[in-house]
Each structure stands twice: as C-alpha cells, then as structure tokens.
C-alpha cells in the first residue's frame, strides 16, 4: 500500500471517494461534509489531496482546503474504505496530508473540526491544540460546508461559536509543546457537549 500526493491520474477514484464519504456520513450521522466528484477532482488537479492505494484499489483519501486567502488551511474529508479500517491507514493519511500542508503552505494555520475521537487523538499527536471556533477561519464558505451535517442547526443557534464538533488548531508561529492531550479528555469534552445540546433540544 502507498500513501501519495494525488494528481490528475487519480481522478478515476473521484466517484468511489464521494460514495465512501457519503456512506460514512450516513453511518456516523455527523461530521463529514458531502462533496461532489468535481470538487474532489479539483483538489487532485491542484495537488491539494492525498490518496492511499493498494495496487489499483482505493484505500483512503484526504484533501486540503484554503481559507482567508491562505491564512488558514484545513485537512478535510479524511476517509478510509471500510475494507481497510482498523489497520492504522487513517493515521498514515493524516500524517501525510499534514506534512504536505506544512510544506505547501508553511505560514498557514492548520485547523480541523471533528466529532471523531480517533481524529482528535491524531491531531493532538501532530501538535494541534483544542480551540474555540472564534480562533478558526471567519470565511463563511467554510462554515456553509457544514450545512450537510445533521447538527448544523446547533451551529446556527450558537452563532457559529460552538457545535458538537471540537475545533483544533496547529499554529506554526506558536511555541510547540510536546505535551499531548489524552483521549479521555476528548471523551469528556464530547460528552459535555452532547449533554448540553440534548438538554437544549428538549426545551
């Protein structure tokens, strides 16, 4: 298996990537914005994506998005084919796309919003820190991408200040500490958010 920077030769995988993202979003119910094959192809052609392949078989994918004129970049759409899950593939893809982001956009802040505990742990291992949404991009095009999530109403009710997702940020200009956030901290944070918003929905 190889994890490489995607290019025009990989556009043949655009449909299966979109289908895998959509299927995963349906299972999880949160956290993955649906994308069109055209959107995925554009990222490949611009050199802003990473793909994992096992021979000719699709294994996984992730892409880079630029916001606020390149002041921020997000590593989005991390997905692994069901046949390859639980084998550490997501971690390899996440590391590759992060390194590619840092090389291509060295001055940009790299951010992520996710409900997935494994992704939070991977982000933490790479040096991301949990932050409030106010520290992330103000570009409304990014937040409109959340419209396909079933929790979008939460984001709207809070004026984009919080949601069930946790915001995480890597700031290249900040002093990087070696201390990593333990997974049980993320679990508590997720539980608190779920309890808070479920109570609000019952009112």
C-alpha positions in Angstrom: 0.0 0.0 0.0 1.2 3.6 -0.8 0.1 7.0 0.5 0.9 9.6 -2.1 0.0 13.2 -3.2 -2.9 12.8 -5.6 -2.8 14.2 -9.1 -4.8 14.1 -12.4 -4.1 10.4 -12.8 -6.2 9.7 -9.8 -9.5 11.3 -10.9 -10.8 7.8 -11.7 -11.3 7.4 -8.0 -13.4 10.5 -7.5 -16.7 8.7 -7.6 -15.7 6.0 -5.1 -14.2 8.6 -2.8 -17.5 10.6 -2.8 -19.6 7.5 -2.2 -17.3 6.4 0.7 -17.6 9.8 2.3 -21.4 9.8 1.9 -21.8 6.3 3.3 -19.6 7.1 6.3 -21.6 10.3 7.0 -24.8 8.3 7.0 -23.4 5.8 9.4 -21.9 8.4 11.8 -24.7 10.9 11.4 -22.3 13.8 11.9 -19.1 15.5 10.9 -18.5 14.9 7.2 -19.5 17.4 4.6 -20.7 15.8 1.4 -18.6 16.6 -1.7 -19.2 16.2 -5.5 -16.7 14.3 -7.8 -16.0 17.6 -9.4 -14.9 19.1 -6.1 -12.6 16.1 -5.4 -11.1 16.2 -8.9 -10.3 19.9 -8.5 -8.3 19.2 -5.3 -6.4 16.4 -7.1 -5.6 18.6 -10.1 -4.3 21.4 -7.8 -2.1 19.0 -5.9 -4.1 19.5 -2.7 -5.0 15.9 -1.8 -3.5 12.7 -0.6 -4.7 9.3 -1.7 -3.9 5.8 -0.4 -3.9 2.9 -2.8 -3.4 -0.8 -2.6 -2.3 -1.7 -6.1 -5.2 -0.3 -8.1 -7.6 -0.5 -5.1 -8.8 2.7 -3.4 -7.9 2.7 0.3 -8.3 6.2 1.6 -8.3 9.9 0.9 -7.9 13.4 2.4 -7.7 16.9 0.9 -6.5 20.4 1.7 -8.8 23.5 1.6 -7.5 27.1 1.8 -9.4 29.8 3.7 -9.0 33.5 4.4 -6.6 33.9 1.4 -4.4 31.2 2.6 -4.1 32.3 6.3 -5.8 29.0 7.2 -5.8 25.6 5.7 -8.0 22.6 6.7 -7.2 18.9 6.2 -10.7 17.8 5.3 -12.7 14.7 4.2 -10.4 12.1 5.8 -11.9 8.8 4.8 -10.8 5.1 4.7 -12.5 2.4 2.8 -14.4 0.0 5.1 -12.2 -2.9 3.9 -9.1 -1.2 5.3 -10.4 0.3 8.5 -8.7 -0.6 11.9 -5.3 -1.0 10.3 -3.7 2.4 11.0 -4.4 3.7 7.5 -6.1 6.9 8.7 -3.1 7.8 10.8 -0.8 7.4 7.8 -3.0 9.6 5.6 -3.4 12.2 8.3 0.4 12.4 8.8 1.0 12.7 5.0 -1.6 15.4 4.4 -0.4 17.4 7.4 3.2 17.3 6.2 2.1 18.2 2.7 0.1 21.2 4.1 3.1 22.4 6.1 5.3 22.2 3.1 3.0 23.8 0.6 1.5 26.4 3.0 4.3 26.9 5.6 2.8 30.1 7.1 -0.8 28.9 7.3 -2.6 27.8 10.5 -3.8 24.3 10.0 -7.2 23.5 11.6 -9.7 20.8 12.0 -13.2 20.4 13.3 -14.4 16.9 14.1 -16.6 14.8 16.4 -14.4 11.7 16.0 -12.2 10.8 19.0 -9.6 9.0 16.8 -9.2 12.1 14.7 -8.8 14.3 17.8 -6.1 12.0 19.0 -4.3 12.0 15.7 -4.5 15.8 15.6 -3.1 16.0 19.1 -0.2 13.8 18.2 0.6 16.1 15.3 0.7 19.2 17.6 -2.9 20.6 17.2 -4.5 22.2 20.3 -8.2 22.3 21.1 -9.5 25.9 20.5 -12.8 27.8 20.4 -14.4 28.3 17.0 -13.6 32.0 17.3 -9.9 31.1 16.7 -10.7 29.4 13.4 -11.4 30.9 9.9 -14.1 33.5 9.6 -14.6 32.6 5.9 -18.3 31.8 5.6 -17.7 29.5 2.7 -16.1 27.1 5.1 -19.0 27.1 7.6 -21.5 26.7 4.7 -19.8 23.3 4.2 -21.4 22.2 7.5 -24.9 22.5 6.1 -25.0 18.8 5.1 -24.4 17.8 8.7 -27.5 16.9 10.7 -26.2 19.1 13.6 -26.0 22.3 11.5 -28.9 23.8 13.5 -26.7 23.7 16.6 -24.0 25.7 14.8 -26.7 28.2 13.7 -28.2 28.5 17.2 -24.9 29.3 18.7 -23.9 31.9 16.0 -21.0 29.6 14.9 -19.5 29.8 18.4 -19.7 26.1 19.1 -21.2 22.7 18.0 -20.8 19.0 18.7 -17.5 19.2 16.8 -14.3 20.2 18.5 -12.1 22.8 16.9 -8.4 22.0 16.8 -5.6 24.2 15.5 -1.9 24.0 14.6 -0.3 27.4 14.7 3.2 27.4 13.1 4.0 30.6 14.8 3.2 29.4 18.3 5.7 27.6 20.6 5.1 23.9 20.1 4.9 21.9 23.3 5.5 18.2 23.5 2.6 17.7 25.9 -0.3 15.8 24.2 -3.9 15.8 25.2 -5.1 12.4 26.5 -8.0 10.7 24.7 -10.1 10.7 27.9 -10.0 14.5 27.9 -11.6 14.5 24.4 -14.2 11.9 25.6 -15.2 14.2 28.5 -15.4 17.2 26.2 -17.6 15.3 23.7 -19.9 14.0 26.5 -20.3 17.5 27.9 -21.2 18.9 24.5 -23.7 16.1 23.8 -25.4 16.6 27.2 -25.6 20.3 26.8 -27.1 20.3 23.3 -29.5 17.4 24.1 -30.9 19.4 27.1 -31.3 22.5 24.8 -33.2 20.4 22.3 -35.6 19.1 25.0 -36.6 22.7 25.9 
